[in-house]
């Protein structure tokens, strides 16, 4: 009898804490996802231009012309 009473000193068994922990983990995962999704994308126009050049969508002449125009507009 005494061991049974000692086990319930916290008022709840471990299985009663489980749903709360699941909700807490879900909130943390959702919060992390939401923050990462709203973070600004890095790279900007020059990075996009470099990626297009690397994929072969534009040639070297077009790349240099657009890069020069981009740097001249700063």
Secondary structure, 3 states (H helix, E strand, C coil): CHHHHHHCCCCCCHHHHHHHHHHHHHHHHHHHHHHHHHCCCCCHHHHHHHHHHHHCCCCHHHHHHHHHHHHHCC
